[in-house]
Amino acid sequence: MDHPSLDVLAIGAHPDDVEIGCGGCLARLVQQGYRVGIVDLTDGEPTPGSPGPEVRLAEARRAAQTLGAAIRVTLNLPNRRLFDCFEARILLANEFRKYRPRLVLGLGAKTPVASPDHYQAMLITEAAVFYSKLCKWEEHFEGRPPIVQPALWYYFLALRSLGPPQPNCVVVDIGPTLSTKMAAIACYASQFAHRPEILKRIEAFNVQQGQAVGFAAGEVVASTTPLATTDLMGLVFGHPV
């Protein structure tokens, strides 16, 4: 137990992926008393608007503080050349063994007109969640023992999508934290200061997602397995299940 345990760990390919895809959800979870963390598989560099990795990492730290994240880790995997491989899986699974999250939020689906790193991050995360529970393999994890396999849900970078990303979707109410999410994204001045229209687009997208189900704003997440309940009325009408 060399690191504090977390309730939720969100995984992005680059700094700002998590903020854009599920930043409102993370901020809401913090409001509700949960400990959340973020792992970026790469530092996002090189990128056109950034002077260098130090600037981007400083922006990521400020964004995490804005959301209320307890930890943020940047792994030393290569931006633009991120591929699902054994070494990347082990590196991320080691973070799961360190922080023992109950829930992992990982990138879901491809982004065909954006970075292919996003889909590779999805594959790495899926494998790393599985690797985190395997016994008789401690030599790959600095001696850290297996953990109870965390639940894996997806978040999405689906700003160009007109429909639900996949089955088993749930809209999380981020009306109370939309402004926090937007402030966290705005921390990435190297990425968005010269493109304020992107921030407006993200905000409008979240308002649309929320208003589709009666919230002021929302983010879509999805279970990797079918949803289940012992109380259908509770599930439909919002009572505890």
N, C-alpha and C positions, 0 to 999 in steps of 0.2 A: 504494500500500500504506500508507494512512494509519491503518489499524486492524489489530490482530492477527487472524489467521484463526482460525476456530472449526471444530471437527469437527461440532457439532450446534447448531442454533438452534431453539428451541421457541417457538411463537407462541400467545398467548392473546388473547381479547377483553378480558379484565379481569385485574388482579392476582388471583391465586389459582387461575385456570383451569389454568395449567400445573402448579402444585403438586398440585392434585386429580387431574388427568388423567394426568400422566406424571412426577410428581415423583420417584417411586421409581426410575424408569428413568433420569432425569437423574443422580440421585445415584449410581446404579450405574455409569453411564458415567464419571463423575468418578473413582470408585474404580478403574476400569480404565485411567485415564490419558488420557481424552479431554477436550478443552476444549469446554465447553458454554456456551450463552448463552440468554437469554430476551428476547423482545420482547412487551410488552403493547400492544395497539393503543389502549387507552384507560386512563385512570387509575381507572376504576371508580366515579367520583363523578358525581352524588350517590348515596349509599347509606344506608339507614336507620340503621345502627349506627355510622357513622363521623362524627367531628367535622369532617372536611374532607380535602381532597386530600393535605395534608402528612402527616397520620397514615397514610393508606393507602399513600403512597409510601414512608414509613419502614418500614412493615410489609413491603412488597415487597422492599426492600433487605435486611432481616434474613432474609427467607425465602430469597432468592437466595444469601446467604452461607451459610445452613444447608445448602443443597443443594450448595454448592461451585461455583456458576456463576461464570464468569469475567466476564461482563458482564450487565447488565440495562438495557434501553432501554424507556422509556415514550413512545409516540407521542401526538401531540396530536389524536387523533380523539375524537368525542363519545360518551360512554357513553349508552346507551338510544336513541341515534340513529345507531348505526353502520350504514352501508350500503356495499355494494360499489359503488365508483365509481372512475373513472380516477385521481383524486387520491390516494385511499387505496391503490390498487394501486402507484402510483409511490412513495409514501412508504415502504411496506414493501419494495418491490424495491430501493430505495436502501440499506436496511439489509443486504439480502443481498449487494449489491455491496460494501459496506463490509467485511463480516466473512467473506464467501466460504465459507459452510458447505458441508460435503459432504452433510449430511442436514438436512432441515427436518422438524420434527414439528409438524403443524398440526391444529387441531380438525377432527374428522370428524363428519358427521351432524347432524341437527337436534336441538334439545332443546325439544320442543313445550310443556312445562309450565315451562320456565325461559326465560332471556333469549333473544330472537331475535338478539341480537348474536352469539351463538355461530355460527350458520349463516352470517351475513354475514362473520364472520372466516374461515370456511372458504373462501368464495368469493374473498375478498381474497387469502388466502394462495396459493391455487391460481394465480391470475392473476399474483401477484407473483413466484412461482417461475419462471413462463414469461418474464415481463418481464426477469428478471435476466440472461438470456442474449442478449437482442436487441441487435444491433449497429446502428450508424447512428442512435442515439437518445440519445447521451451528454448532450445538452442538458437532458434530464429528470433526470439523475442526477449533477448537480454535476461533470460531466466524468469520472465514474468509468466505466471500461470494462466491457464485459460479462464475465460469469464463466461457468465451466462450470456448466450447470444442475444444481442440487443434486437429490438424490433427495428425494421427498416421501412421507412416511408420515403416517398419521393417528393421533392419540390420541383418547380419547372421554370425555365427561362423561355416562356412561350409567348413572347410579346407579338409574334406574327401569326399566332394561331387564332382561328375563329371558333374552335370547338373545344370540348374537354380533352385534355391530353391523353387520358386513358381511363379504363374503368376504375371503380373503387375510389373515386374522388370525393373529397370533403372540402368545403370552403371554411377557412378559419376566419373568424371575425377579427379584423385588424383595424376597425374604426377607431378604437382608442389609441392605437399606436402607429397610425399611418404617418403622422408628422414626424415621429421618431425614426421610422424607416427612411423617410425622405431626407432627414437630417444626416443619417448614417451614410446614405448614398452620396450626398453632397460633400462628405468628407474627402471623396476622391476627386479633388479639384483637377488633378492631372488628366482625368478621364472625362469629366463632365462640365468643367467651368466654361469651356468653349462650345459646349453643346447643351444648353439649357433645355432645348426641346426634348431631349431624351428623358430628363427628369419629369417633365410634364406628361410625357407619354406613359411612363411607368405609373405615375399617380393616377392617370385616367384609366389605365388598365386595371388597377386594383379597385378603383371605385366601381367599374363595370362588374368585376368578379363578385364584389360584395353585394351590389344592388340586385344581382341576379337571384339572390336568396334572401334579400331583405336587410342586409347589413349596409352600413355607410361605406365600408371598404372591406375587401377580403383577399386572401391568398389561397390558391388551390394547392392542396397536398393530396397524395394518394397512397393507399396501403398497397404493399406488394402482394398481399393475400386478400381473399374475400373478407369483407367485414362480417362480424357475427354479433348476435345479441340474444339474450334470454328474455328480453322485454321489448317487443316490437313497438308498443305504444310509447315507451320511454325513449326509444331511439328516434321515433318520428317526431315526438313533441318536446324532446329536450330534457326529459327527466333523467336522473342518474340511472345507469344501467350496470 
